[in-house]
Amino acid sequence: MRKSVLYIVVPCYKEQEVLPETARRLKKKMEDLIDTGKIDSKSRVVFVNDGSTDRTWEIIKDIHMK
């Protein structure tokens, strides 16, 4: 049986205070879903900066590099 590829799109606007924790929780959830065979390992979380004027974009880039 072919596993589904899941993409989660997260719009971000001035999220610098909560984004690291949000990313950590989503990463854990995705890993759990992959490990239990519910989704394909090609699945991704996509953070979209929606014009933030704080450090949101910098944090998104940092999360991506890790």
N, C-alpha and C positions, 0 to 999 in steps of 0.2 A: 504494500500500500504506500502510495506517495504521500509524504508529509506536506502540509500547507506551509507556504512562506508567509509570514506575518510582518507587516510594516506598521509601526505605530508612529504617527506624526504628532509631535508635541509643539503647539504654537507657544512661543515664549515672549512675554512682554514684561520687562522689568522683573525678572525672576532671579536676580543674583543671590538673594537671601535663601531661596529654597531649591534652586536648580541642582546643586551637588547632591542633596538628599533625594530629590526626585530621580535623578540619573542613577543613583545607587540602587534605589528600590526597583526601578524598571529593569536594570541590568540583572538583578537577582531573579526577578519574575521571568525574564526571557530565558535565563540559564536554566531555571527550573522546568519551564515548558519544553526546552530543547532536550534536557536530560531525561525527561519522562516520555520523549518521543511524540509529543503533541504538536510540535511545530518543527520546521526544518532549520538547520543551523545557518541558513542563508537569511534568516529573518533579521530585521533591523529596527532600531528606534531612531527616528529622524527628528532632531530638534530644529525648529525654524524660528529664527529671531524675527520678531514682528516690529522692528523699529525701536527697540529699547535704547534708552539713553544712559543706562547704567552699564555694568560690566557683564551683562548677560552674554554678549557675543564672545567676549574673551573666555568666559567659563565654558561655553559650548566648544570653542576651539580646543581648550585644555582637555575637556572630556574626550573629544575626538582623538587627540594625540595619545591618550592613555588606552 
